[in-house]
Amino acid sequence: MTPTYGSHPEPFIISDVTVSSVGQVPAFGWGGPSVLSYFATKKRITLKHMSWPCVVQRGGVVHRTRPGKRLLLRATQHHHYYPLEVLRLA
């Protein structure tokens, strides 16, 4: 799957699909805003299918901490939740 937003979308492998809808799934897995709220405020994307589940990408993602430096997170530490409507098959 590949996100349909962002300047450099990276393809990823689906790890799971949530049972709950985008309005009920916490954006960060442990709490905080819902995926619906997160996409509305941070990505400026208004989701149309609020009852659809999210696709889960689990860990192993390289995150840049500063230009030229990277931090590889352990596979069990990090999850990304993507609404189905912002993804396409890679």
Contacts in CASP RR format, 6 or more apart in sequence:
PFRMAT RR
TARGET T0000
AUTHOR 0000-0000-0000
METHOD contacts of the structure
MODEL  1
MTPTYGSHPEPFIISDVTVSSVGQVPAFGWGGPSVLSYFATKKRITLKHM
SWPCVVQRGGVVHRTRPGKRLLLRATQHHHYYPLEVLRLA
1 11 0 8 1.000
1 12 0 8 1.000
1 13 0 8 1.000
1 14 0 8 1.000
1 55 0 8 1.000
1 82 0 8 1.000
1 87 0 8 1.000
1 88 0 8 1.000
1 89 0 8 1.000
1 90 0 8 1.000
2 9 0 8 1.000
2 10 0 8 1.000
2 11 0 8 1.000
2 12 0 8 1.000
2 87 0 8 1.000
2 88 0 8 1.000
2 89 0 8 1.000
2 90 0 8 1.000
3 9 0 8 1.000
3 10 0 8 1.000
3 82 0 8 1.000
3 86 0 8 1.000
3 87 0 8 1.000
4 86 0 8 1.000
4 87 0 8 1.000
4 88 0 8 1.000
5 43 0 8 1.000
5 45 0 8 1.000
5 86 0 8 1.000
11 90 0 8 1.000
12 57 0 8 1.000
12 61 0 8 1.000
12 80 0 8 1.000
13 57 0 8 1.000
14 55 0 8 1.000
14 56 0 8 1.000
14 57 0 8 1.000
15 56 0 8 1.000
15 57 0 8 1.000
15 58 0 8 1.000
15 79 0 8 1.000
16 55 0 8 1.000
16 56 0 8 1.000
16 58 0 8 1.000
17 53 0 8 1.000
17 54 0 8 1.000
17 55 0 8 1.000
17 56 0 8 1.000
18 25 0 8 1.000
18 53 0 8 1.000
18 54 0 8 1.000
18 55 0 8 1.000
18 56 0 8 1.000
18 81 0 8 1.000
19 53 0 8 1.000
20 53 0 8 1.000
20 54 0 8 1.000
21 50 0 8 1.000
21 51 0 8 1.000
21 52 0 8 1.000
21 53 0 8 1.000
22 34 0 8 1.000
22 35 0 8 1.000
22 36 0 8 1.000
22 39 0 8 1.000
22 47 0 8 1.000
22 49 0 8 1.000
22 50 0 8 1.000
22 52 0 8 1.000
22 53 0 8 1.000
22 54 0 8 1.000
22 83 0 8 1.000
23 34 0 8 1.000
23 35 0 8 1.000
23 36 0 8 1.000
23 37 0 8 1.000
23 50 0 8 1.000
24 34 0 8 1.000
25 34 0 8 1.000
25 35 0 8 1.000
25 53 0 8 1.000
25 54 0 8 1.000
25 81 0 8 1.000
26 32 0 8 1.000
26 33 0 8 1.000
26 34 0 8 1.000
26 35 0 8 1.000
26 81 0 8 1.000
27 33 0 8 1.000
27 34 0 8 1.000
27 35 0 8 1.000
27 37 0 8 1.000
27 38 0 8 1.000
27 81 0 8 1.000
28 79 0 8 1.000
29 79 0 8 1.000
29 81 0 8 1.000
33 41 0 8 1.000
35 54 0 8 1.000
35 81 0 8 1.000
35 82 0 8 1.000
35 83 0 8 1.000
36 47 0 8 1.000
36 50 0 8 1.000
36 83 0 8 1.000
39 45 0 8 1.000
39 46 0 8 1.000
39 47 0 8 1.000
39 83 0 8 1.000
39 86 0 8 1.000
40 46 0 8 1.000
40 47 0 8 1.000
45 86 0 8 1.000
47 83 0 8 1.000
47 85 0 8 1.000
47 86 0 8 1.000
48 85 0 8 1.000
49 83 0 8 1.000
49 84 0 8 1.000
49 85 0 8 1.000
52 83 0 8 1.000
52 84 0 8 1.000
52 85 0 8 1.000
53 84 0 8 1.000
54 81 0 8 1.000
54 82 0 8 1.000
54 83 0 8 1.000
54 84 0 8 1.000
55 81 0 8 1.000
55 82 0 8 1.000
55 83 0 8 1.000
55 84 0 8 1.000
55 87 0 8 1.000
56 79 0 8 1.000
56 80 0 8 1.000
56 81 0 8 1.000
56 82 0 8 1.000
57 79 0 8 1.000
57 80 0 8 1.000
57 82 0 8 1.000
58 75 0 8 1.000
58 76 0 8 1.000
58 78 0 8 1.000
58 79 0 8 1.000
59 73 0 8 1.000
59 74 0 8 1.000
59 75 0 8 1.000
59 76 0 8 1.000
59 77 0 8 1.000
59 78 0 8 1.000
59 79 0 8 1.000
59 80 0 8 1.000
60 72 0 8 1.000
60 73 0 8 1.000
60 74 0 8 1.000
60 75 0 8 1.000
60 78 0 8 1.000
61 73 0 8 1.000
61 78 0 8 1.000
61 80 0 8 1.000
62 70 0 8 1.000
62 71 0 8 1.000
62 72 0 8 1.000
63 70 0 8 1.000
63 71 0 8 1.000
63 72 0 8 1.000
63 73 0 8 1.000
64 70 0 8 1.000
64 71 0 8 1.000
65 71 0 8 1.000
END
